[in-house]
Amino acid sequence: MRPPSVDSLARSLAHTGLPHPLLVDAARAAIAAGRPEQAGAIAEGVAGTLLRPVVNATGVLLHTNLGRAPLPLSPDPQTVRYSNLELDLASGRRGSRQSSVGRLVCRLTGAEAALVVNNGAGAVLLALAAVAGGRPALVSRGELVEIGGGFRIPEVMAASGARLVEVGTTNRTRLSDYQAAAAGAAAVLKVHTSNYRLTGFTASVAVGDLAALGMPVIADVGSGLLDAACPWLAGGPPRWLAGEPAVRQTLAAGADLVTFSGDKLLGGPQAGIVAGRGPLVARCARHPLARALRPGGLVLGALQQTLLAYLQRDVSALPLWDMASRSPESLRRRAEALGVGQPGPVASVMGGGALPGVEIESFGVRLRGDRTAALRAWDPPVLSRVAGGFTVLDLRTVHPHDDPLVAEAARAAQAASAGQG
């Protein structure tokens, strides 16, 4: 039997919604394999690799595989505008893309100056390169952490040109360890061990004590909590946040530069921020890496909206904190209203390398057996987790307007399982 033409086969796949050139590729691949009937599956495989909205019912608030902090829905695509990214509207001359967001960071944290780069590791890299490039930098052995993707602090330091000088031991580092290695050092790097906890016979040195060494202290607080007092939350800081270092308090304690991520507890887009003393931030801004690491207008625009929401104390415009601050009772009512599965208490986690081992009281529903594949196949996909022989749908990370969708997907997943049985 003569195979169909590439064009006719591609046109028969129009229902997938893919652009025609991608459908042509799928049709050609299927015909070349002698299996034109597989063109639809190939096209669906291509569609599956594209970014698309999903419903996060895993209970992991900062889910790295889902882009970490959830962002508000995009504005109306019919409204097309440029922005004054690098234009001073008062003078009409070229301006700095850093000035607007940097000013907001300073207002929220008490920093003298701030600049934004593309991610948290980039912020550490730039700060070290600008302050300690080619010279020794002191780091506690207990803070030589590995971050996501297998990258390690020693490797980031090597890339910056700073020479790593390890002090103390894995579990105990004292001020005297830093003092013994201080001669000729350019900076101290203090790293928050945000993705694990070290307990037992331990000791570490506070930022305020490190500031007395007489050299710049670079503190990487990682997760990006702006202020330990959480003034944007009506009830103040939640119990599960206790002990998490915050940017404002770290600067007040004596850190010269603080680096942190934009897409973790800050709740904004992926970005890295360097905040602190004006002369040192200016040195970072002049370094050649600043150009290579700078973010684009979309990131800066999203970060500006996030920071403005903090200043306005508008939790509804901060999806991460809106989800994190929901009461278990409100989640219980939603779970029972779904009318599917077994409602019950569950435990959410922050994720994203923040607050390791800390559970947040939550509520959701359980479906018997592993229903994760069926839920992922829903449109839009619903992400869940399996625990104790049940599929768990945690409503803390689900927006209330998606509750009907979650209920429908759960019923379909249960029905599919019943049909297979």
N, C-alpha and C positions, 0 to 999 in steps of 0.2 A: 504494500500500500504506500502510495506516494505521501511523504510527510507534508504537513501544511506549510505555507510560506511563513517566513519570519514575521512579516508585517501582520498577517491575519492572526497568527498566534499571539503576537504582542497585543493586538487590539482586543482580543478575547479576555485579556487580563486587566482591562481598564478598571474593573470594579475594585482592584486592590488600592487604587488611589496613588500609585507610584507614577512619577513622570515617565513619559513614553520612552525616552532613551534607556531607562533602567528596565522597562518591560521588554525592550528589544534585546538587551543583554540576556535576560532570563530565557527568552524564546530561543535565542541562538544556542545557549548552553544546553537546553533541553533537546533541541534538534540534533546538535553535534553528538550528544550522548545516545541518540537513537531512542529517546524517551520523551516525545513531545507532550505526553500526558502529564509529565512531571513539571511542566513550566509553571503551573500555579504554585506548586510547593516551593520551587526556586524563588519565585517572586515574593511569596510570603516570608521566606527566609531572609531576603533582602530587607523587606519591611521591618522584620524583627530586629534588625541592627540599627534602625534609626531611633533617634531620641523621641520619646513620646511621654505624655503625662501618665502617671500611675497613682494608685491609691495606696498609701503606706499604712498598713494595719499591723505592722510588725511590733510596734511599741518602741522602736528605736528612733528617738527624736532626731539625732544627727546621723542619719544612715549614710555612710560614705558612698555606698553603691548607688544611692538615690540622690546624690548631689549635696549631702549634708543638710544645712539649714534650708527649710522650705521658704520660698520667696512668694510674694503676692503675685496674682495673675498679671500677665502683661497688659499694658494699656491698649486701647482700641487701635488695631493695626491700620485702620483707615485714617488715623491722625498722624501724619508724617511731619516731623519737625527735626531741624538741626538743633544743636545746642552750642552754647558759647564755651566749648571745652577748653580752648586756649585763646580766648578773646576777652580782653578787658573792655566791657561795654562802656565804661565811663570815658576812656581815652580813645577807644577804637584801635588800640594797639594789641600786639600779641601778649597774652597773659600766660599764667601757669595753670596746667591742668590739676595741680595739687592744691591750689589755694583754697577752694571752696570746701572740699572734704577735709582737708587738713585743719581748717579753722573749726569745723564742727567737732573733730576728734579732740582738739585742744579744749574746747568748751566743756566737753563731757568728761574729760579725764584730768584736767589741770596741767597738761603738758604745755611746754613753751612752743613747740612746733611738732609737726607730724607729716609723714608722707606715706603714700600707698604704693605697694608693688603687687605682683601677681599672685603670690601665696605666702603662707607663713614661713616656709623654708627659705623663700626668697628674701624675706625680711631679715632673718638671721644671717643669711649669706651676705647681704648688703651691709648690715651693721658691722659685722666682723671685718669685711674687706675694707670698709672706710675707716674704722677705728683701730684695727689691729693687723691690717694686711702686712705681711712680711715680718711680723713681730710676734712674740709669745703671747698667748692668752690662757688664763688659768681656768680650769673646769674641774669640778669634783668628779671623781670616778663614779660616784653614785648617780651622776646626772648625764652620763654618756649614753643617752637613750637612742633607740631605733624608732623612727617614725614610719608612717605608712609607706608601702611600696619597697620596704627593705632599706631605705636610706637611713644613715646613721649620723649623729652629730659629728664624730670625727671626720667623716667624709665631707660634710658640709663645711667644716672648718678648713679642711685641706683645700677645697675648691676656692675658699675665700682668700687663701694666701696666709691666713693666720696660723701660727705654729702652736699646736696643742701641747699644753703642759698639764698633765694630770696631777691632781692633789687629793690627799686623803685616801680612803678605802671605799669599797662598794657600799658598805652600810654606815660608816661613820667618817665624817669629815669635820674638822674643827677649824676655827679661825687661825690657829697657829700653823696649820698646814698651808693655808694661803700665804701667810706671812713669810714662811720659810722659802717659798717659791716666788716671792713678789719682785725680787731684784730683776730689773730689765723687762718686766712684763708690761704690755701695753693696755691690757684690759682683763676684767673678770667676766666670764660668761656664766650666768646662773640659769639653769634649765629646769622648768617645772616638769616633773615626771607625770605628765597628764594622762598617760595611757597605762600606767601600772602603779601599784602602791607598794612601798617598802615599809614593813612594820617589824616590831621587835626591838632588838638592840641596835638602835640607829641614832644618828646625830647629823645635823646639817647646820649651815650658817645662814642667818637671816640677811636679807638685803641691807638692812641698816648697818649691820656689823661689817659687811663687805665694803660699804661706802667709806668706811674709815681707813681703808687700805691706801687711799690717795690715788687711785687710778679709776678710769671709767668702768662703771658696772653696767653690763648689758644683761637685762633680765628677760628671758623668753618665757612669758606666762602662757603661751600656747593657745588656750581655748578662747581667750578674748572676752572674759567677763569685764565689763567696763568699770563697774563700781560695786563693791561688796554690799553696799546698803540697798541696792536694787530700787532706787527711787521711782522707777517706772512701774513697779508693782505696788498696788494699793496696800497689800498686806506685808510689804517688806520682803526680805530674802527668805525663801523656803528653807526648811530644815536640811533638805538633801544637798543644799549648796554650801554647807558649812565647810570651811577650810580651803575653798577654792581661791587661789590668788586673783586679785583684780588689778586692772591697769592703774586706776586712780591711787589706790593704796600702795601699790608697788613704787610708783613715782614719788609719792609722799614719803616713803620710807628711805629714799635716797638713791634709787636707780637712776642712772643717767640716760639710758635708753631702754624702752620696753618694746618688745616685739610680740605680735599676736596675730591670730587669724581672723578673717572677716566672716567665715562661713561656719563657725562653731557657735560658742555661746553668744557672740555678737549677733548672730542670726541674720547675717547679710550674705552677699555673694562671695564666691571664692576670691580672697585677696589676702595680702599680708600688710601689716601696718607697723611702722616704726614711729614711736612717739617719745618725746623727752626734751632734753636740753637743746635750745635753739642752735648753738654752734655745731653740735654733733649731728643733728638732723640735717643741717646745711651741708656738712661734710659728706653725709650719705647722698644727698641730692646731687652733689657735684661729681660723685664717683661714676666712672663709665658704666658700671653695672646698673646704675639707676635707669639709664635709657633702655637697656636690654630687658629689665624686669618691670618696666612701667605697665600699668593696666590701660585698657581702652575705655572709651567713653561709656559703653554699656555698663561695665563694672563700676565705674565711678558714679554713674547716675543711680544705679541700684544701691550702692553704698550710701550715697547722699540721702536717698529716701529712707533708708534704715536709720541713719543717725538723726535725721529730723524727727522720726517717730519717737526716738528716745527722748529728745528734747521736749516734744509735745506730750510725753508720757502716754502715748496712744498704743496700748498693748494690742489692740485689734489690728494694727498695722505692722506688728512684729509677730508673724505666725509662730515662730519657735516659742516665744514666751507666752503667747496666747494658749498654745497647746500645753506647755509645761505647767501653767498655773491653773488649769482646769481642775475642779474638785472631783475627787472620786465619786461623790454622790451624783454630780451632774452626769458623769460617765456611766454610772449605774443605770440612771433613768434612760439614757440613750440605748444602752445594751438591751434592756428589757423591752424597749419599744421596737427593736428590730424584729422581734417575733421569730427568731431563728436560732438554732443551736442552744447551748447551755450558758446563760449569763452567769458571770462570776468574777471575783477579784483576780487581777493579774498584776504583774510588775513590769513597768516600763523602765528603760534605761536611757541615759543621754546619748551614748555612743560617740562616734567621731573622735575617739581618743580623749574624751572628757569624762571626768567623774567615774573612773574605773571602780567597779564593785558596788556602786551606789544604785539602789533600786528606788523607783518612784511609784508610789501606790497608784494603781489604776484599776480599770474595769473593762471587760470585754465579753466576748462569747467564745465558746469552744465547740468545734465540730469534731465528731468522732472520726478517727483515722487521719491519714495524710491527704488533705485536699488542696495542697499548695499548688500543684500543677494545674488543676482545673481553675483555681482562682486566678493564676497568672494568665490563663488563656482567655479570661474575660476581657471585654472591651469597655472601659480601659482596664488594664491589668490590676488586680488586687493582690498586694504582697502581704504575706502572713508568716507565721512561724509554727513549728511543731514542737510540742512539749508533752511528755507523759502519754503518748499515744493519741493526742488530740491536736487538731489545727487550731491555733489561737489567733483571734482577731482582736487586737488591742485598740480600743477607740480613742486613746489619748492622741494618737498620731493621725487620726482621721478627722477631716473637717466635717462638721455636722451636716453640711449640705450633701455630703457623699454617703450619708447613712443609708438612704434608700438603695443606692447602687451596691453598697456592701451587702445589704440584706438580699438583694436579687442575685448577686453573684454567689453568695453562700447557699441559697436555696438551689441554684442550678448545680453547684458542685455536689451537694448532697444527693440531688436527683440523679446526676450522672453516675455517682457511686452505687446508688440503689439499682440503676438499670444494668450496670456491669455485674452486680451480684445476682 
